[in-house]
Amino acid sequence: MTKKKTPNRKSKSKARATKWAAKMAKNDHFVDRDLSLLEFNKRVLEQACDVSVPLLERLKFLGILHSNLDELFMKRMWISRLLYLNHPGSEAQAKLLNIKKYVLDLLARASEEFLKLKKELSKTGIYISSWEELNSEEKIFFTSKFKQDLFPVLTPLSVDQAHPFPHISTLSTSLAIALSYPGQSELVFSRLKIPSFFPSYYPMEKSVKEEKQVWVSTTDIIVNNLEYLFPKMKIEAVMPFRIVRNIEVEIDKENEFESLLTMISQQIQERKFGEVVKLEVKPPVNDWLLSLLTDELEVNECDIYPMDTELDFSNLFSLYSINRKDLKFNVWRQTEAHELTSDKNIFDSISQKDILLHHPFENFSTSVEKFILAAVDDPNVLAIKMTLYRTNQEGSIINALVRAAERGKQVVCLIELQARMDEEKNIHWANKLENAGCHVVYGIVGLKTHCKVALAVRREGARIKTYAHLGTGNYNSQTAMFYTDIGLLTAKSEITQDVVELFHYLTGRSLKNDYKKLIVAPVQMKDFILQKIREEIENFKSGKPTKIVIKCNNLEDNDVVEALYKASQAGVSVDLVVRSICTIKPGVKGLSENINVYSIVDRYLEHSRMFYFRNGEKE
């Protein structure tokens, strides 16, 4: 077998990993970031195990768990893995082994829960069946489905002297197959990729006689019909496998790029060759096949994760689409912001008073999207400026901005190309906007533009008036239905003037750092938060009322954590609502006994960020 020669594409240097190692040095005051993230995923798994949650929702939580773990490995595991391989017997090596044990325990529990859910779903007429559980009629049906839909598309790639080991893309599911020719004992390796455009499961509609609907995984259907792909050959062993590659690739600093767009495009290409940080294999594990994959993919024992039931629980998302309302959460009846329910022009409504929005409880489409569409259609609106971090697949807001540009409005859109996992989609939208004549800006090198801000500039008689939306959520009508976010529609000049200057900072690279109402990172925000914590400490010493409440996605900045410890030690009560990573240790005597940490994991994704400081005020 000839191994395919590829250039050395190590994504991170040992020197950089050593730097990270210093940051990861043991500190009893901090919870390890990665282990904290795994604790969050344990809470996600607990939703799948909660009998009060509808059955199909529990399946979806299993899929969310696996998707989250994929993201952890793609973004973070290169650090622990590189340290593990280069520092045997070190604390870093122990950490990776702890992570692996934790992940395997999570996946084992997920497998147990999946088997329970299959049993419970069968009572409702939904059968998620393995091939062995099918009767002869069902096997004939799915074999026919294989021949008709799958067989023409599948492409087995066997490896020999003339055909090197194929490149395997991240998150792809494949079959490793050991074959032999008649009368020969030598094994032949073949890899069969299962295209991602296939549905993860195929249904056999329930018959009149039986009130049941059978679903079989595409992988199972293919595995049990391989003889049609390899006629007259003996199939010695089959092992489904899946890989996860590191996406944190390092671009050669010596390369000169014309723009951030060019650099990100290059980075996307380089990701295809990131090292494999996880190899998932489904039993029965064949030693010969596993050894071959281990060698060709350059993985180590620490990278191998055997799966008990499903190879990829995120495939269960497709089963969530089954039309069974009785097995899902009741649909939340979204309300309309009462300030926007009249026939009044939306700009008149915002001029009258600020409008605070809380999604998904208040409808995103009839508030935020309504504001943007009104700006597009209103002939008095001269300019629209927006930041876009992630938007929905169909690009309804993008299409609206294109219309605005075609109507002669000045449209400025900052598209963040460094939005992790959405880079390709954002490049696509950026090109579409540029082609329509919009002014497109690609963020700031070294910083990620994460703010969600929209500005409409409107002529009203003899004056120009500005309107703004500021929010915690992306301009995405799909995620707005299950992310909890807050937003503000305002025409207050002291706020909108700051927004105008913010866009000048983002597009013109000004050195503005003294905003009146906005708190802008990185020029103000961290210093502001630290100062407010210090003020709470001083207020406590002066006998004034004190309280700190913070709600955020993650809390891991060492300076902020240390400041909160000092506040606790001074006697200030601190409540933290942190969805995911939290490196602070609450309730430790002499350190953090006045700190409480809560994490909310439920049907909606907690996404809003809020900071409350009592500031000496009485009730």
C-alpha positions as CSV (number, residue, x, y, z in Angstrom):
1,M,0.0,0.0,0.0
2,T,1.3,3.4,-1.0
3,K,0.7,6.2,1.5
4,K,-0.3,9.5,-0.1
5,K,2.3,12.1,0.4
6,T,0.9,15.4,1.6
7,P,2.8,18.6,2.8
8,N,3.4,19.0,6.5
9,R,0.4,20.9,7.7
10,K,0.7,21.0,11.5
11,S,-1.8,23.6,12.6
12,K,0.1,24.9,15.6
13,S,3.7,25.0,16.6
14,K,5.1,23.5,19.8
15,A,6.2,26.9,20.8
16,R,2.6,28.2,20.7
17,A,1.4,25.1,22.6
18,T,4.0,25.8,25.3
19,K,2.6,29.3,25.6
20,W,-0.9,27.8,26.1
21,A,0.6,25.4,28.6
22,A,1.7,28.3,30.7
23,K,-1.9,29.6,30.7
24,M,-3.2,26.2,31.6
25,A,-0.8,25.9,34.6
26,K,-2.5,24.6,37.7
27,N,-4.3,27.3,39.7
28,D,-6.5,26.2,42.6
29,H,-8.5,29.4,42.1
30,F,-9.8,28.5,38.6
31,V,-11.8,25.7,37.1
32,D,-10.2,24.3,34.0
33,R,-11.9,25.8,30.9
34,D,-12.3,22.5,29.0
35,L,-13.5,20.6,32.0
36,S,-16.0,23.4,32.7
37,L,-17.3,23.1,29.1
38,L,-17.7,19.3,29.6
39,E,-19.7,20.0,32.7
40,F,-22.0,22.2,30.6
41,N,-22.4,19.3,28.1
42,K,-23.3,17.0,31.0
43,R,-26.2,19.4,31.7
44,V,-27.2,19.2,28.0
45,L,-27.2,15.4,28.3
46,E,-29.3,15.6,31.5
47,Q,-32.0,17.2,29.3
48,A,-32.0,14.1,27.1
49,C,-32.4,12.0,30.3
50,D,-35.2,14.1,31.7
51,V,-38.5,12.1,31.5
52,S,-40.5,15.3,31.7
53,V,-39.1,16.4,28.3
54,P,-41.0,15.2,25.2
55,L,-39.4,12.2,23.5
56,L,-38.3,13.8,20.2
57,E,-36.9,16.8,22.1
58,R,-34.8,14.3,24.2
59,L,-33.5,12.9,20.9
60,K,-32.6,16.4,19.8
61,F,-30.6,17.0,23.0
62,L,-28.6,13.9,22.2
63,G,-27.8,15.5,18.9
64,I,-26.9,18.8,20.5
65,L,-24.5,17.0,22.9
66,H,-22.6,15.3,20.1
67,S,-22.5,18.5,18.0
68,N,-21.1,20.4,21.0
69,L,-18.4,17.8,21.6
70,D,-17.4,18.0,17.9
71,E,-17.0,21.7,18.3
72,L,-14.8,21.2,21.5
73,F,-12.5,18.8,19.6
74,M,-12.3,21.0,16.5
75,K,-11.5,24.2,18.4
76,R,-9.7,23.1,21.5
77,M,-8.3,19.6,21.5
78,W,-5.2,20.4,19.5
79,I,-3.7,22.1,22.6
80,S,-4.1,19.2,25.0
81,R,-3.3,16.6,22.3
82,L,0.0,18.3,21.4
83,L,1.1,18.7,25.0
84,Y,0.1,15.1,25.6
85,L,2.3,13.8,22.8
86,N,5.3,16.0,23.6
87,H,5.2,16.0,27.4
88,P,4.7,12.4,28.6
89,G,3.9,12.0,32.3
90,S,3.0,15.7,32.6
91,E,0.0,17.4,34.1
92,A,-1.1,18.2,30.5
93,Q,-1.1,14.4,29.7
94,A,-3.2,13.7,32.7
95,K,-5.6,16.4,31.7
96,L,-6.2,14.9,28.2
97,L,-6.8,11.4,29.7
98,N,-9.3,13.0,32.1
99,I,-11.0,14.7,29.2
100,K,-11.1,11.4,27.2
101,K,-12.6,9.5,30.2
102,Y,-15.2,12.2,30.7
103,V,-16.2,12.3,27.0
104,L,-16.4,8.4,26.9
105,D,-18.6,8.5,30.0
106,L,-20.9,11.1,28.5
107,L,-21.1,9.1,25.2
108,A,-21.8,5.8,27.1
109,R,-24.6,7.4,29.1
110,A,-25.9,8.9,25.8
111,S,-25.9,5.4,24.3
112,E,-27.9,4.0,27.2
113,E,-30.4,6.9,26.9
114,F,-30.7,6.3,23.2
115,L,-31.7,2.7,23.8
116,K,-34.3,3.8,26.3
117,L,-35.7,6.4,23.9
118,K,-35.9,3.8,21.1
119,K,-38.0,1.6,23.4
120,E,-40.2,4.6,24.5
121,L,-40.7,5.8,20.9
122,S,-41.7,2.3,19.8
123,K,-44.7,2.6,22.1
124,T,-45.8,5.7,20.1
125,G,-45.5,3.9,16.7
126,I,-42.0,5.2,15.8
127,Y,-39.4,2.4,15.5
128,I,-35.8,3.2,15.1
129,S,-34.6,-0.2,14.0
130,S,-31.3,-1.9,13.4
131,W,-31.1,-4.1,10.3
132,E,-31.3,-7.2,12.6
133,E,-34.6,-6.0,14.0
134,L,-36.3,-5.8,10.6
135,N,-38.6,-8.5,9.2
136,S,-38.2,-9.9,5.7
137,E,-40.6,-7.4,4.1
138,E,-38.9,-4.5,5.7
139,K,-35.5,-5.7,4.6
140,I,-36.7,-6.0,1.0
141,F,-38.1,-2.5,1.1
142,F,-34.8,-1.0,2.4
143,T,-32.7,-3.0,0.0
144,S,-34.8,-1.7,-2.8
145,K,-34.3,1.8,-1.5
146,F,-30.5,1.2,-1.5
147,K,-30.5,0.1,-5.1
148,Q,-32.7,3.0,-6.2
149,D,-31.3,5.9,-4.2
150,L,-27.9,5.0,-2.7
151,F,-26.2,2.6,-5.0
152,P,-25.7,5.0,-8.0
153,V,-24.2,7.7,-5.8
154,L,-21.8,5.7,-3.6
155,T,-18.1,5.5,-4.6
156,P,-15.9,2.9,-3.0
157,L,-12.2,3.8,-3.0
158,S,-9.9,0.8,-2.7
159,V,-6.3,1.3,-1.8
160,D,-3.4,-0.3,-3.6
161,Q,-0.1,0.6,-5.3
162,A,-1.8,2.8,-7.8
163,H,-4.4,4.3,-5.5
164,P,-3.2,6.0,-2.4
165,F,-5.2,6.4,0.8
166,P,-7.9,9.0,0.1
167,H,-8.2,12.3,1.9
168,I,-11.0,12.1,4.6
169,S,-12.8,15.3,5.4
170,T,-13.7,16.3,8.9
171,L,-17.1,15.2,10.4
172,S,-17.5,12.8,7.5
173,T,-18.9,9.3,8.1
174,S,-17.2,6.5,6.3
175,L,-17.0,2.7,6.2
176,A,-13.7,1.0,6.5
177,I,-14.0,-2.3,4.6
178,A,-11.6,-5.3,4.6
179,L,-12.0,-7.3,1.4
180,S,-10.4,-10.4,-0.2
181,Y,-10.4,-11.8,-3.7
182,P,-11.6,-15.4,-4.3
183,G,-8.8,-17.8,-3.4
184,Q,-6.5,-15.1,-1.9
185,S,-5.8,-14.5,1.7
186,E,-4.4,-11.0,1.3
187,L,-6.7,-8.3,2.6
188,V,-7.7,-5.2,0.5
189,F,-8.7,-2.0,2.2
190,S,-11.6,0.1,0.8
191,R,-13.1,3.3,2.1
192,L,-16.7,4.1,1.4
193,K,-17.8,7.7,2.2
194,I,-21.5,8.2,3.1
195,P,-22.4,11.5,1.4
196,S,-23.8,14.1,3.8
197,F,-26.6,15.0,1.4
198,F,-28.2,11.6,2.1
199,P,-30.8,11.6,4.9
200,S,-29.4,10.1,8.1
201,Y,-32.4,7.8,8.4
202,Y,-34.8,6.4,5.8
203,P,-38.4,5.7,6.8
204,M,-40.8,2.9,5.8
205,E,-44.2,4.4,6.1
206,K,-46.6,2.6,8.4
207,S,-48.9,0.2,6.7
208,V,-52.6,-0.2,7.1
209,K,-52.2,-3.4,9.0
210,E,-49.5,-2.1,11.4
211,E,-49.7,1.2,13.2
212,K,-46.0,1.8,13.1
213,Q,-43.4,3.7,11.2
214,V,-39.9,2.1,10.8
215,W,-36.8,4.2,10.5
216,V,-33.4,2.7,9.6
217,S,-30.1,4.6,9.5
218,T,-28.5,5.1,6.1
219,T,-25.3,3.6,7.4
220,D,-27.0,0.4,8.5
221,I,-28.7,0.1,5.1
222,I,-25.4,0.5,3.2
223,V,-23.5,-1.9,5.5
224,N,-26.0,-4.6,4.9
225,N,-26.0,-4.2,1.2
226,L,-22.3,-4.0,0.4
227,E,-22.3,-7.2,-1.7
228,Y,-23.9,-5.1,-4.5
229,L,-20.9,-2.8,-4.4
230,F,-18.3,-5.6,-4.3
231,P,-19.7,-8.5,-6.3
232,K,-17.7,-11.8,-6.2
233,M,-15.5,-10.4,-3.4
234,K,-15.6,-11.6,0.2
235,I,-16.3,-8.9,2.7
236,E,-14.1,-9.8,5.7
237,A,-15.0,-6.9,8.0
238,V,-16.8,-3.6,8.0
239,M,-16.2,-0.8,10.5
240,P,-18.0,2.5,10.4
241,F,-15.8,5.4,11.4
242,R,-15.9,9.2,11.6
243,I,-13.1,11.7,12.1
244,V,-12.9,15.2,13.6
245,R,-10.1,17.5,12.4
246,N,-8.6,20.5,14.1
247,I,-9.9,23.7,12.5
248,E,-7.5,26.1,14.4
249,V,-5.0,26.1,11.6
250,E,-2.1,28.5,11.6
251,I,-1.5,30.6,8.5
252,D,2.2,31.1,7.6
253,K,2.9,34.6,9.0
254,E,5.5,35.1,6.2
255,N,2.7,35.0,3.6
256,E,1.4,38.4,2.6
257,F,-2.4,38.5,2.0
258,E,-4.1,41.2,0.0
259,S,-7.0,41.3,2.5
260,L,-8.6,39.7,5.5
261,L,-10.9,38.0,2.9
262,T,-8.0,36.4,1.2
263,M,-6.5,35.2,4.5
264,I,-9.7,33.7,5.8
265,S,-10.3,32.0,2.4
266,Q,-6.8,30.5,2.7
267,Q,-7.5,29.4,6.3
268,I,-10.7,27.6,5.2
269,Q,-8.6,25.7,2.6
270,E,-6.0,24.8,5.2
271,R,-8.6,23.4,7.5
272,K,-9.1,20.5,5.2
273,F,-5.7,19.2,6.2
274,G,-5.9,19.9,9.9
275,E,-4.6,17.0,12.0
276,V,-7.2,14.4,13.1
277,V,-8.0,15.0,16.8
278,K,-10.7,12.4,17.2
279,L,-11.4,9.0,15.5
280,E,-14.8,7.5,16.3
281,V,-15.3,3.9,15.5
282,K,-18.4,1.7,15.8
283,P,-18.2,-1.9,16.9
284,P,-17.4,-4.5,16.0
285,V,-13.9,-3.0,15.9
286,N,-11.6,-4.8,13.6
287,D,-7.9,-4.7,14.6
288,W,-6.6,-4.7,11.0
289,L,-8.8,-1.9,9.9
290,L,-8.2,0.1,13.1
291,S,-4.4,-0.3,12.7
292,L,-4.5,0.8,9.1
293,L,-6.6,3.9,10.0
294,T,-4.4,4.7,12.9
295,D,-1.4,4.7,10.7
296,E,-2.8,6.5,7.7
297,L,-4.6,9.2,9.7
298,E,-1.7,9.6,12.1
299,V,-3.8,9.2,15.2
300,N,-2.8,7.9,18.6
301,E,-4.5,5.9,21.2
302,C,-5.6,9.1,22.9
303,D,-7.6,10.0,19.8
304,I,-9.7,6.9,19.4
305,Y,-13.3,6.9,20.7
306,P,-15.3,3.7,20.4
307,M,-19.0,4.3,20.1
308,D,-21.5,1.9,21.6
309,T,-24.7,2.5,19.6
310,E,-24.8,5.5,17.2
311,L,-21.6,6.7,15.5
312,D,-22.9,10.3,15.4
313,F,-25.8,11.3,17.6
314,S,-26.2,14.6,15.6
315,N,-27.8,12.4,12.9
316,L,-30.8,12.2,15.3
317,F,-31.7,15.8,14.2
318,S,-33.3,14.3,11.1
319,L,-35.7,12.3,13.3
320,Y,-36.7,15.4,15.1
321,S,-38.4,16.5,11.8
322,I,-41.0,13.7,12.2
323,N,-44.4,15.4,12.3
324,R,-45.5,14.4,15.8
325,K,-46.5,17.5,17.7
326,D,-47.4,15.3,20.7
327,L,-43.8,14.3,21.1
328,K,-42.4,17.8,21.0
329,F,-42.6,20.9,23.2
330,N,-45.8,22.9,22.7
331,V,-45.2,25.7,20.3
332,W,-44.6,29.0,22.1
333,R,-47.1,31.6,21.0
334,Q,-44.9,34.6,20.5
335,T,-46.3,37.9,21.4
336,E,-45.9,41.2,19.5
337,A,-44.2,44.2,21.2
338,H,-47.3,46.2,21.9
339,E,-45.6,49.4,20.8
340,L,-45.4,47.9,17.3
341,T,-48.8,46.4,17.0
342,S,-50.6,49.5,15.7
343,D,-50.7,50.7,12.1
344,K,-48.3,53.5,13.1
345,N,-45.1,53.9,11.1
346,I,-42.4,52.0,13.0
347,F,-40.1,55.0,13.0
348,D,-42.9,57.1,14.7
349,S,-43.3,54.3,17.3
350,I,-39.5,54.3,18.1
351,S,-39.5,58.1,18.2
352,Q,-42.2,58.0,20.8
353,K,-40.3,55.7,23.2
354,D,-37.5,53.2,23.4
355,I,-38.7,49.6,22.8
356,L,-37.1,46.8,24.7
357,L,-37.4,43.4,23.1
358,H,-37.1,39.9,24.6
359,H,-36.8,37.1,22.1
360,P,-38.1,34.5,21.5
361,F,-41.0,35.5,23.7
362,E,-41.5,38.6,21.5
363,N,-41.5,38.0,17.8
364,F,-38.2,38.8,16.0
365,S,-39.7,39.0,12.6
366,T,-42.3,41.6,13.6
367,S,-39.9,43.8,15.5
368,V,-36.2,43.6,14.4
369,E,-36.8,42.4,10.9
370,K,-39.7,44.8,10.6
371,F,-37.4,47.7,11.5
372,I,-34.8,46.7,8.9
373,L,-37.4,46.1,6.1
374,A,-39.0,49.4,6.9
375,A,-35.7,51.1,6.5
376,V,-35.2,49.3,3.1
377,D,-38.7,50.3,1.9
378,D,-39.0,53.8,3.3
379,P,-38.1,56.4,0.7
380,N,-37.0,58.8,3.4
381,V,-34.3,56.5,4.7
382,L,-31.0,57.5,3.2
383,A,-28.6,55.0,4.7
384,I,-28.5,51.7,6.4
385,K,-25.6,50.4,8.4
386,M,-25.4,46.9,10.0
387,T,-23.0,44.4,11.5
388,L,-23.6,40.8,10.5
389,Y,-22.0,38.0,12.5
390,R,-24.3,35.1,11.6
391,T,-27.5,35.3,9.6
392,N,-30.1,32.7,8.5
393,Q,-29.5,30.3,5.6
394,E,-32.0,31.9,3.2
395,G,-30.4,35.3,3.8
396,S,-33.7,37.3,4.0
397,I,-31.9,40.3,5.6
398,I,-29.1,40.1,3.0
399,N,-31.7,40.1,0.2
400,A,-33.4,43.2,1.8
401,L,-30.0,45.0,1.9
402,V,-29.5,44.2,-1.7
403,R,-32.8,45.8,-2.5
404,A,-31.9,48.8,-0.6
405,A,-28.7,49.3,-2.5
406,E,-30.5,48.8,-5.8
407,R,-32.9,51.6,-4.8
408,G,-30.1,54.0,-4.3
409,K,-29.7,53.9,-0.6
410,Q,-26.2,53.9,1.0
411,V,-25.8,50.4,2.5
412,V,-22.8,49.7,4.7
413,C,-22.5,46.1,6.1
414,L,-19.7,44.8,8.3
415,I,-19.6,41.1,7.8
416,E,-17.4,39.3,10.3
417,L,-15.4,36.7,8.3
418,Q,-14.0,35.3,11.6
419,A,-17.4,34.0,12.7
420,R,-16.3,30.4,13.6
421,M,-17.8,27.7,11.4
422,D,-19.7,30.3,9.3
423,E,-16.8,31.7,7.4
424,E,-17.7,30.3,4.0
425,K,-21.3,31.3,4.3
426,N,-20.3,34.9,5.3
427,I,-17.9,35.1,2.4
428,H,-20.8,34.1,0.1
429,W,-23.1,36.8,1.6
430,A,-20.3,39.4,1.4
431,N,-19.8,38.8,-2.3
432,K,-23.5,39.0,-3.0
433,L,-23.7,42.4,-1.2
434,E,-20.6,43.8,-2.9
435,N,-22.0,42.8,-6.3
436,A,-25.2,44.7,-5.5
437,G,-23.2,47.9,-4.8
438,C,-23.2,47.7,-1.0
439,H,-20.2,48.9,1.0
440,V,-18.8,45.8,2.6
441,V,-16.3,45.8,5.4
442,Y,-14.6,42.6,6.6
443,G,-14.0,43.2,10.3
444,I,-10.7,44.1,12.0
445,V,-7.6,42.0,11.8
446,G,-6.8,40.6,15.3
447,L,-10.3,41.4,16.6
448,K,-13.7,39.7,16.2
449,T,-16.5,42.1,15.6
450,H,-19.2,40.5,17.7
451,C,-21.6,43.4,18.3
452,K,-25.1,43.3,16.8
453,V,-26.0,46.8,15.7
454,A,-28.2,48.3,13.0
455,L,-28.5,52.0,12.1
456,A,-31.1,53.7,9.9
457,V,-30.5,57.3,8.8
458,R,-33.7,59.1,7.8
459,R,-34.6,62.5,6.4
460,E,-37.5,64.0,8.3
461,G,-38.4,67.3,6.9
462,A,-35.4,69.6,7.1
463,R,-33.4,67.4,9.5
464,I,-31.7,64.1,9.6
465,K,-32.7,61.6,12.3
466,T,-31.0,58.3,13.3
467,Y,-32.6,55.1,14.6
468,A,-30.8,52.1,16.0
469,H,-31.2,48.6,17.1
470,L,-28.7,47.1,19.5
471,G,-29.0,43.5,20.6
472,T,-27.4,40.4,22.0
473,G,-28.6,38.1,19.3
474,N,-27.6,37.5,15.7
475,Y,-29.7,38.9,12.8
476,N,-31.1,35.5,12.2
477,S,-34.8,34.8,12.2
478,Q,-34.3,31.1,12.6
479,T,-32.1,31.1,15.8
480,A,-34.3,33.9,17.1
481,M,-37.0,31.4,17.6
482,F,-35.0,29.3,20.2
483,Y,-32.3,31.7,21.5
484,T,-33.1,34.0,24.4
485,D,-31.9,37.4,23.6
486,I,-32.6,41.0,24.3
487,G,-32.7,44.0,22.0
488,L,-33.3,47.7,22.0
489,L,-34.9,49.9,19.4
490,T,-34.1,53.5,20.1
491,A,-34.1,57.0,18.5
492,K,-32.4,58.7,21.5
493,S,-29.7,60.9,20.0
494,E,-27.2,60.3,22.8
495,I,-27.3,56.6,21.9
496,T,-27.7,56.8,18.2
497,Q,-24.8,59.3,17.9
498,D,-22.6,56.7,19.7
499,V,-23.8,54.2,17.1
500,V,-22.8,56.5,14.3
501,E,-19.4,56.9,15.8
502,L,-19.1,53.2,16.4
503,F,-19.6,52.5,12.6
504,H,-17.0,55.2,11.9
505,Y,-14.6,53.3,14.2
506,L,-15.4,50.0,12.5
507,T,-15.2,51.2,8.9
508,G,-12.8,54.1,9.1
509,R,-10.5,52.6,11.8
510,S,-10.8,55.8,13.9
511,L,-9.2,55.9,17.4
512,K,-12.5,56.8,19.0
513,N,-12.6,55.5,22.6
514,D,-14.8,57.9,24.6
515,Y,-18.4,56.9,23.9
516,K,-21.1,58.5,26.0
517,K,-23.7,55.7,26.3
518,L,-22.2,52.7,24.6
519,I,-19.6,50.5,26.4
520,V,-17.4,49.2,23.6
521,A,-14.9,46.4,23.7
522,P,-11.9,46.3,23.6
523,V,-11.5,50.0,24.3
524,Q,-13.8,50.4,27.3
525,M,-15.7,47.3,28.3
526,K,-13.3,45.3,30.5
527,D,-12.1,48.4,32.3
528,F,-15.7,49.5,32.9
529,I,-16.6,46.1,34.4
530,L,-13.6,46.0,36.6
531,Q,-14.2,49.6,37.8
532,K,-17.9,48.8,38.6
533,I,-16.7,45.8,40.7
534,R,-14.3,48.0,42.6
535,E,-17.1,50.5,43.2
536,E,-19.3,47.8,44.7
537,I,-16.4,46.9,47.1
538,E,-16.1,50.5,48.1
539,N,-19.8,50.9,48.6
540,F,-19.9,47.8,50.9
541,K,-17.1,49.3,53.0
542,S,-19.1,52.5,53.2
543,G,-22.2,50.7,54.3
544,K,-24.1,51.3,51.1
545,P,-26.3,48.6,49.5
546,T,-24.3,46.3,47.1
547,K,-25.1,43.6,44.7
548,I,-23.6,42.2,41.5
549,V,-25.5,40.1,39.0
550,I,-24.0,38.9,35.7
551,K,-25.6,36.9,33.0
552,C,-23.4,35.7,30.2
553,N,-22.4,32.8,28.0
554,N,-19.0,32.2,29.4
555,L,-17.0,33.7,32.3
556,E,-13.3,32.9,32.0
557,D,-11.3,36.2,32.0
558,N,-8.8,35.8,34.8
559,D,-8.8,39.5,35.7
560,V,-12.6,39.6,36.0
561,V,-12.7,36.4,38.0
562,E,-10.0,37.7,40.4
563,A,-12.0,41.0,40.8
564,L,-15.1,39.0,41.7
565,Y,-13.2,37.0,44.2
566,K,-12.1,40.3,45.9
567,A,-15.7,41.5,45.9
568,S,-16.8,38.3,47.6
569,Q,-14.0,38.5,50.1
570,A,-15.1,42.1,50.9
571,G,-18.6,40.9,51.5
572,V,-20.4,41.8,48.2
573,S,-23.1,39.4,47.2
574,V,-22.4,38.1,43.6
575,D,-24.9,36.1,41.6
576,L,-23.6,34.7,38.2
577,V,-25.9,33.1,35.6
578,V,-23.4,31.5,33.2
579,R,-24.6,29.1,30.5
580,S,-21.4,27.4,29.6
581,I,-17.8,27.8,30.6
582,C,-17.3,29.3,34.1
583,T,-13.8,29.1,35.6
584,I,-14.8,30.7,38.9
585,K,-15.1,28.5,42.0
586,P,-18.1,29.5,44.0
587,G,-18.6,28.9,47.8
588,V,-15.0,28.5,48.8
589,K,-14.4,29.8,52.3
590,G,-12.1,32.8,52.4
591,L,-12.3,33.1,48.6
592,S,-15.8,33.0,47.2
593,E,-18.3,32.2,49.8
594,N,-20.5,35.1,48.7
595,I,-20.6,34.0,45.1
596,N,-23.4,31.9,43.6
597,V,-23.2,30.4,40.1
598,Y,-26.2,29.2,38.2
599,S,-26.5,27.6,34.8
600,I,-29.7,27.4,32.8
601,V,-30.1,24.7,30.2
602,D,-33.6,24.2,28.9
603,R,-35.6,24.3,25.7
604,Y,-34.2,27.7,24.7
605,L,-30.5,28.5,24.4
606,E,-29.6,31.2,27.0
607,H,-27.8,33.8,24.9
608,S,-28.5,37.2,26.4
609,R,-25.8,39.1,28.3
610,M,-26.7,41.4,31.2
611,F,-24.7,43.1,33.9
612,Y,-26.3,44.6,37.1
613,F,-24.4,46.6,39.7
614,R,-26.4,47.9,42.7
615,N,-24.4,51.1,42.8
616,G,-25.4,52.0,46.3
617,E,-29.0,52.4,45.5
618,K,-31.7,51.5,48.0
619,E,-34.6,49.2,47.1
